[in-house]
């Protein structure tokens, strides 16, 4: 049995897998329009449906593992958890744009929100591979109050995420971890492959998708974040949708599918 996770896995590679008689699970996005011969096809995005894959499937004896319940998260997000408690106001606002290059989006958001959301603290989480970290640190060093905190590759990370009342972030894979913590999301996409997922989080009510970074003004960002920060009922609904969408047991479900084959 094998697990394949690479967008370059085309027909010729899969033909070799078939000849080997190995069963395999393949992480596959329908947007790449690659023909698929895998035994299991996994895509945890809230944007996917079976109909998107039907033209691509080449075998009858396959299993589609689609949707957020199959999201495979780090072990710390699979532990038993309490339901998130929504405070009347958002006092801690998470700002995170993935582990790699944030393309300037983190500093944009921090500068826009700092001091503009009353009584709130900005909690910034960046990855060690982000080439913008030096300029982010420089901005933090210029501050004259403790209303902003910076973490770079913190471990464990779940307690930091779970302590926040709202997340302003990109639309990538970190959204699953934030959803598992029951934290409502305001999304800005920084890559084309995040668009469908960000829109889908918005459609199910777990997030507000503002648009592509670079197309969203600071004024609009502040207005929307302040509006959600002040609306406890809206954040409560969003939190409940997040928690029900991602329960942290995706890896267990996938493992059971493979073991029971």
Secondary structure as UniProt FT lines:
FT   STRAND          2..4
FT   TURN            7..8
FT   HELIX           11..20
FT   STRAND          24..27
FT   HELIX           30..32
FT   STRAND          40..43
FT   TURN            46..47
FT   HELIX           50..54
FT   TURN            55..56
FT   STRAND          63..66
FT   HELIX           68..70
FT   HELIX           75..77
FT   STRAND          92..96
FT   TURN            103..104
FT   HELIX           105..113
FT   TURN            114..116
FT   TURN            118..119
FT   STRAND          121..126
FT   TURN            128..129
FT   TURN            131..132
FT   HELIX           133..141
FT   STRAND          148..152
FT   HELIX           158..162
FT   STRAND          166..169
FT   HELIX           174..180
FT   TURN            181..182
FT   STRAND          185..189
FT   HELIX           192..194
FT   HELIX           195..204
FT   STRAND          207..212
FT   TURN            213..215
FT   HELIX           218..230
FT   HELIX           232..245
FT   HELIX           250..259
//
